[in-house]
Amino acid sequence: MTYEVTIPEIGESVTEALILRWIKQPGEAIGRDDPLVELETDKVTVEMPCPVAGVLSEIVCAEGETVPIGAVIARIEEGAVAASPGAAAAEEAQGDLLAGARPAAPSAPPAPAPAAEPTPPAPVPAAEAKPVAAPAAPGERRILPAARRLIAEHGLDASLIPSTGKGGRLLKSDVAAWLAAREEEPEPSAEAVPETAASAPAPTMPSPPAQPAPPAAAPPAAAAAGERAEERVPMTPIRRRIAERLVEAQQQAALLTTFNEIDMSAVMDFRRRYRDAFSERHDVRLGFLSFFVKAAVDALRRFPRLNAEITGTDIIYRNYYDIGIAVSTDRGLMVPVLRSAERMSFAEIESSIGDFAGRARTGRIRLDELQGGTFTITNGGIFGSLLSTPIINPPQSGVLGLHAIQQRPVVVEGEVVVRPMMYVALSYDHRIVDGREAVTFLVRIKEAIEDPARMLIEV
């Protein structure tokens, strides 16, 4: 029985999904709940499990297509078993014998006769119609839709075109460069023409005036596909959503940023003393982020408006602290959430952050792990950022930005000393948070990090 695979409901307000990659190909067997296809929505990238067991018989929607929720994307022969190539050949031969096709043996050698078919021009397109479609489906390379259309327009063999896209993807610019390079190849001389093609090209080649024209057109083609090449690609759903959210934050909130600097000596010394014992006991590395999560929870308790949000003309205060941790991935920024961070230990925070980061970068994070959040921490310091003004994640009221640690001269008790210093930034919604609250919130973060014991005894 043929089962039609449709895009399931992925999450609230998700209306469409981009087909990133087919994990299984037509003819392959697949079990129930085995990964079938990788989808990307405006919120998350997920691997969709197969709802039934059987053999994938047809892929309806190609990679790179955006399809609505509920659309049919593939068909599966439920309960079928994939046959090996040898078994399929034996079955076909047996079918010929049962049909009484004894002459099948002589007819097999003439099979190469199609080599003579390319000579007449008319049959060639008909014969080529199938080979063009065949390489696209079973081929291991991923060909983007724009590149596939260009290949079809010019009747090219995709296997001959080198790809430069990520993961071996063939881009439209790759095809354009191939076409330009082909146009740049020197025309065969009049003496070579009779050896390769003695029919139509022979009369055209002797005319020398026609040859200067192609070289004149070649330089523009080379420039278009060279250093100044351009490629237009659609934004992915996640990138579109990120853009919408950032613009929404700028338009709907009164954003302001305040800065401070923190002496990281105490935390670095703390990590040095307990790093090995911590790793041995909890099987996780002790990093800096867990200190800032703890410090943020401590400061949010004292300044609850930074943990609140505006809804209409109301302010919603929360007595729980769901801290979002910004994670950079190839597909864009994701913010998985530490639920009830006030109840988590240092080891639980570090373990959760490591797990989130790994799964976000491999596209295995769940949608529910990205939703919600009452406050966000983003760390641009891992990329070398010294100072920045982070943008809040609506409808939250604040975001804490961390930066690179640098050895800098500072004055301590009247003496100039060199200390590991970090600039921190707090961006906040001025509609709900006053400047005084924002500044003292950041001062509290500074105090907690410079003297971690204060968080333990709550002073």
Secondary structure, DSSP 4 states (H G I P E B T S, - for coil): -EEEEEPPP-STT--EEEEEEESS-TT-EE-TTSEEEEEE-SS-EEEEEPSS-EEEEEE-S-TT-EEETT-EEEEEEET--PPPHHHHHHHHHHHHHHTT-TTHHHHTTTTTGGGGTTSSTTHHHHHHHHHHHHHHTT-SS-B-HHHHHHHHHHT--GGGS---SGGGPBPHHHHHHHHHHHHHSPPPPTTHHHHH--STHHHHTT-GGGSSHHHHHHHHHHHHHTTT-----PPPHHHHHHHHHHHHHHHHS-EEEEEEEEE-HHHHHHHHHHHHHHHHHHSS---SHHHHHHHHHHHHHH-GGGG-EEETTEEE--SS--EEE-EEETTEEE--EETTGGG--HHHHHHHHHHHHHHHHTT---GGGTS--SEEEEEGGGGT---------TT-SEEEEEEEEEEEEEEETTEEEEEEEEEEEEEEETTTS-HHHHHHHHHHHHHHHHSTHHHHHT-
